[in-house]
Amino acid sequence: MRLLTSTPQGATAYVDADLRATGKILAEAARTLDLSRPIAVMLLAILQLIPDADDPHALVAEVMAGVPSGSYLVISHPASDLAAKEMGEMAKRLNEHMSPASQAMFRTEAQVRRFFDGLDMVEPGLVHMGQWRPGYGVTGRDLPTYCGVARKP
């Protein structure tokens, strides 16, 4: 619980919500964050749990519509087109242990890129995770995952 302790230097809060509840998330976030100033929306290893039937691209667009210009979107997402055979097997094994309502869905580069529509990508763009900041001992082969950061104009 120590991580949820606020101090004069900054506040900490927790929002218990499904990503599909964008209105609730934005309303709860506004209780702690000043949404008149830019923020970072960090969707790390979560979007693969939102099936296409729930339109994850629209959900991300709704969240980004609710934050001011100058805000950033940060995404990491397992890839279906990097180490495709291995990732397909991993998804199958993972989904065997998950409920039908929360099946993991790995996506292609093009599908992940769509999450950034209307935003300005930050260099180096949408890349394999190991290419984001090379030299830290992680390679794209180690993590068949895409990551990217973009700024809302």
N, C-alpha and C positions, 0 to 999 in steps of 0.2 A: 504494500500500500504506500510505501514511501514515495514511489514514482508519481502518485496522484496528489502529492502535497504541493499546494500553491505557496508562493513566496512573494514578497514585494517586487522581486525581479521578474516574475511571470506567473501566469495562472496555468493550471493543468486541469483538464476535464476529460471525461469518458462519455462517449455517446454509444448507447446500446441500441443498435439499429441495423437492419439489413440494408445493404447498399441500394436495394430497390426502393427504399423509403427516402428518396432524395429530399423531399420537403422537410421531413423530420430531422434529417441530418443537418441540413442548412439552418433550420430554426434552432436546434440545440447548439450547433457550433457558434451561432451568433450570440449566445449567452456568455461565451468566453472570449471569442475573437471579435475584433473590430472589423466587420466585413465592409467597411468603407475604405479599408486599406488592403493592399495586395497580400495574399496568403499563398501557401503551397498546398495543393491537394495531392496527397500521396496515395496512390492505389497500387500497392506493392503486393504481388502474389494474391490478388483477390478476384480480378476480373475473369479468371479461368473458371470460377465457380458460378458465374452468371451465364446461363445458356442463351443462345441466340434467340430463342423464343421469348425471352424477357428483354430483348433489345438493349444489350449492354452499351452499345454506342450512344443510344438516346439517353440512357442514364448518366453517362459521363458528360454528355452535352448539357443536360439539365443541371448537374452540379456546377459545371463551369459557367453556365448562364447566371448562376446565383452568386458568383464571386466577382470582385471588381477587376477592371483592366489592370494589367501588371501582375496578376496572379499567375502561378505556375501549376502545371499538371505534370506529375511524375508517375510513370507507369513501369512496372516490370510484369512480364507475362511469359509463361512457358510457350515454347515454339512447337508447332506441329511440322514445320518444314526444315528444321535443323535437326540433324540426327533423327530423321523421320521414323525409321524403323524402331529405334530404341525408345523414342518419345511415344510412339503409338503403343508399344508394349507397356511402357510406364503408365500411360493413361488408362489402359485396360486393367492393369493390376490395381491401380489407385481406385478406380471406379468400382471394382469388386468389393471394396470395403466401405463404400459410401452409399448413402441412401439415393434412390432414384431422383429425389428432388435436389440433390447437391452434387451431381456428377461433374467432374472436371472436364473442361473443354480447352484443349490447347489450340492456339490459332496461328495462322500464317503471318508473315511479315505484313502483307497487304491488309489483313484483318486488324492487326494491332495498330498499324499506321492510321487507320480510320479513326481511332480514338482521339487523335490529335487534329482532326479536321477543324479548320478555322483558327488554329493556333500557330504561333511562330516557333519552329523547332530550334532548340539550343544545340550548338555543336557538341558532339559529333553527329547529332541526329538520332534516328532510331537505329540501334545497333545491337549486336550480340552483347550480352552483359559484360563479358570479358574484354570487349573493345571500348567500353565507356571511358575508362581511365586505365589504359594498359600500364603494366609495370607493377601491379599490386599482387602478382602471383596467381591471378585467376585468368583462365583462358576461355574463349567462347566454347571450346570443346567441353570444358568442365561444366558449363552452365548453358544448356540449350534454351536460353531465355532471351527475349528481347527487352530492351529498356530504352527509355527516352525521357526527355524533359522538354516541355514547350511552355511558352509564355503567351498569355492572353493579351492580344493587342489592346 
